[in-house]
Amino acid sequence: SIGAAESGFFSRWNWSNLSWSGVNVNQQVALQNDTVWACVRKISDAVSTLPLGFYEKTRDGGREMATSHPLYDLLHNEPNSRMSAVTFWQSMITSMLLWGNAYAVIERTGLRVSSIEFLDPSKMSVRYDRSGNLEYRFTGLDMIQRIIDPASILHIPAFTLDGEIGISAIQYGLNSIGSAIATDKAADETFKNAGRAT
């Protein structure tokens, strides 16, 4: 069983980044398309600024805000020392929109969660191991790949076919995005050539 986010998954099925128009499309190239940029920016900006409610159940079956819970400050204000909550959630939503999955590693001091660190989805490889469990491999700046315990991963899939691993809208829409980029390029060449076709 192969996860859609596994490194090399698409190439196994002869699925490359080359669109029908001949344009290589990946997440960075797709963001150069005005429509992709605008959609990703608007959605990630909007969702990241929504108030995050953190609740606990009451004895009568209701709920109340759990502002004194240790995780409240991490999720609501500052997940780690380098990111505000808005920046963190914007990165997570952007990852879901472009790669189909968002990842963060949960750092603990003893049993207490001390920070939630965003992980670049382009450096993450996810697959099913022989037991059918998800295995997370992350390649750091030192180019060393490490396996991260699933209990220490916050993994949020976007649209998913198997309920566990999200699929990339960019990978599935590469022909449309490639055509839009090729059309823009052709129009630009025509205008640059004083309206004369090459």
Phi and psi in degrees as a GROMACS rama.xvg file:
@    title "Ramachandran Plot"
@    xaxis  label "Phi"
@    yaxis  label "Psi"
@TYPE xy
-118.331  133.751  ILE-2
-82.261  145.527  GLY-3
-65.7198  -21.3684  ALA-4
-92.0316  -1.12778  ALA-5
-64.9047  138.182  GLU-6
-58.8745  126.504  SER-7
88.603  0.17304  GLY-8
-59.0523  -49.8986  PHE-9
-68.329  -34.8819  PHE-10
-68.8932  -26.3001  SER-11
-64.4043  -26.7052  ARG-12
-107.374  26.6189  TRP-13
56.2014  33.9549  ASN-14
-104.761  105.863  TRP-15
-107.072  -176.601  SER-16
-86.6005  1.2656  ASN-17
-84.4839  118.735  LEU-18
-82.7781  170.55  SER-19
-59.9722  -29.2439  TRP-20
-79.8922  -3.86978  SER-21
91.4831  1.36037  GLY-22
-89.5211  129.129  VAL-23
-75.8521  123.775  ASN-24
-117.923  122.536  VAL-25
-133.041  -173.045  ASN-26
-62.281  -41.9416  GLN-27
-67.6382  -42.2325  GLN-28
-65.2161  -42.5624  VAL-29
-59.3807  -36.3032  ALA-30
-67.1168  -15.2847  LEU-31
-77.4964  -13.0497  GLN-32
-80.9104  128.697  ASN-33
-56.7253  -39.405  ASP-34
-67.991  -45.8776  THR-35
-60.7063  -48.0648  VAL-36
-56.5275  -49.7687  TRP-37
-62.9794  -43.7732  ALA-38
-64.9387  -48.8008  CYS-39
-62.2125  -44.658  VAL-40
-63.5303  -46.9584  ARG-41
-64.8683  -45.1688  LYS-42
-66.4559  -47.7839  ILE-43
-66.5508  -38.6377  SER-44
-63.8176  -44.9896  ASP-45
-66.2847  -49.4212  ALA-46
-67.1754  -38.0293  VAL-47
-67.6743  -20.1984  SER-48
-99.0291  -0.432447  THR-49
-68.3638  143.387  LEU-50
-66.3012  135.065  PRO-51
-96.1935  111.848  LEU-52
-83.5823  131.87  GLY-53
-125.461  113.034  PHE-54
-121.635  160.196  TYR-55
-129.692  149.745  GLU-56
-73.694  143.736  LYS-57
-100.002  168.019  THR-58
-64.0179  -28.4404  ARG-59
-84.9182  7.55343  ASP-60
91.5418  -3.12134  GLY-61
-85.3708  -159.194  GLY-62
-148.324  155.152  ARG-63
-143.832  155.541  GLU-64
-59.7501  135.519  MET-65
-107.681  61.2029  ALA-66
-69.0608  -18.391  THR-67
-91.064  -4.48085  SER-68
-67.7917  139.66  HIS-69
-57.7284  -30.1474  PRO-70
-78.9612  -17.7688  LEU-71
-58.4416  -48.2407  TYR-72
-64.452  -38.6407  ASP-73
-64.6802  -47.0364  LEU-74
-78.3626  -31.8646  LEU-75
-93.7265  -32.3826  HIS-76
-117.08  -54.5364  ASN-77
-151.558  94.9012  GLU-78
-64.0157  -31.2217  PRO-79
-151.806  174.947  ASN-80
-72.3891  -12.9224  SER-81
-104.726  -10.5021  ARG-82
-134.599  140.29  MET-83
-77.6951  169.63  SER-84
-62.7348  -39.1694  ALA-85
-63.0228  -45.9788  VAL-86
-64.0134  -42.9941  THR-87
-60.4111  -51.4641  PHE-88
-69.9754  -30.6188  TRP-89
-63.1069  -42.2178  GLN-90
-64.8439  -40.6246  SER-91
-65.2533  -44.4614  MET-92
-66.6479  -41.8637  ILE-93
-59.502  -42.2019  THR-94
-61.0679  -42.477  SER-95
-64.1185  -40.3741  MET-96
-70.4812  -38.6931  LEU-97
-91.1726  -44.6782  LEU-98
-99.899  -16.7524  TRP-99
90.4695  -6.852  GLY-100
-146.908  145.911  ASN-101
-121.928  139.521  ALA-102
-132.027  144.478  TYR-103
-146.756  148.066  ALA-104
-99.5629  136.15  VAL-105
-93.9523  112.954  ILE-106
-92.5447  136.82  GLU-107
-124.313  146.314  ARG-108
-113.252  104.252  THR-109
68.2446  -125.051  GLY-110
-95.9867  -7.51095  LEU-111
-88.1  134.089  ARG-112
-73.3507  119.886  VAL-113
-100.865  -26.9276  SER-114
-162.799  162.62  SER-115
-126.353  110.998  ILE-116
-101.868  125.208  GLU-117
-63.7471  139.466  PHE-118
-117.034  132.57  LEU-119
-64.2849  117.929  ASP-120
-64.645  -23.0619  PRO-121
-71.4279  -14.4041  SER-122
-103.87  4.66695  LYS-123
-103.555  136.52  MET-124
-120.833  124.464  SER-125
-123  133.113  VAL-126
-151.11  168.455  ARG-127
-88.7502  133.232  TYR-128
-83.0676  -175.347  ASP-129
-64.4151  -22.8396  ARG-130
-88.267  -2.85763  SER-131
88.2078  9.31477  GLY-132
-95.3014  152.467  ASN-133
-72.3137  136.534  LEU-134
-119.234  126.037  GLU-135
-106.556  121.51  TYR-136
-119.868  122.538  ARG-137
-118.326  131.567  PHE-138
-100.086  115.443  THR-139
-82.1119  -176.508  GLY-140
-61.8054  -26.4066  LEU-141
-80.0559  4.00407  ASP-142
65.3163  15.5577  MET-143
-95.3724  128.562  ILE-144
-89.1372  131.022  GLN-145
-126.873  146.064  ARG-146
-89.0037  128.937  ILE-147
-105.198  132.857  ILE-148
-59.3797  129.074  ASP-149
-54.5124  -27.9029  PRO-150
-69.3474  -15.1422  ALA-151
-105.646  12.378  SER-152
-113.857  130.991  ILE-153
-97.6938  107.184  LEU-154
-117.352  117.65  HIS-155
-116.72  106.149  ILE-156
-80.5794  150.436  PRO-157
-87.0133  -136.099  ALA-158
-60.1181  131.981  PHE-159
-136.21  147.576  THR-160
-95.7819  -22.3365  LEU-161
-116.6  2.66653  ASP-162
83.0189  -3.79675  GLY-163
-125.569  -42.2482  GLU-164
-116.333  125.449  ILE-165
-74.8221  159.333  GLY-166
-110.39  149.116  ILE-167
-81.4488  122.384  SER-168
-65.0769  -30.2081  ALA-169
-67.8482  -43.7629  ILE-170
-64.1976  -41.2137  GLN-171
-75.9367  -25.4198  TYR-172
-103.576  18.7993  GLY-173
-63.3094  -30.9432  LEU-174
-69.5048  -42.2477  ASN-175
-64.7045  -44.4944  SER-176
-66.5593  -43.1498  ILE-177
-60.1152  -41.9423  GLY-178
-63.9485  -41.2253  SER-179
-63.9753  -41.7748  ALA-180
-66.7529  -42.8801  ILE-181
-64.3489  -39.177  ALA-182
-64.5449  -44.6925  THR-183
-59.7269  -42.7338  ASP-184
-64.8461  -43.0779  LYS-185
-62.6442  -42.5049  ALA-186
-64.3085  -42.2114  ALA-187
-61.8952  -41.8548  ASP-188
-63.1339  -39.2834  GLU-189
-64.7304  -46.0369  THR-190
-65.9137  -37.7171  PHE-191
-65.728  -27.1259  LYS-192
-97.382  28.6725  ASN-193
58.011  35.4938  ALA-194
80.8943  2.02809  GLY-195
-91.1837  133.2  ARG-196
-66.9247  143.044  ALA-197
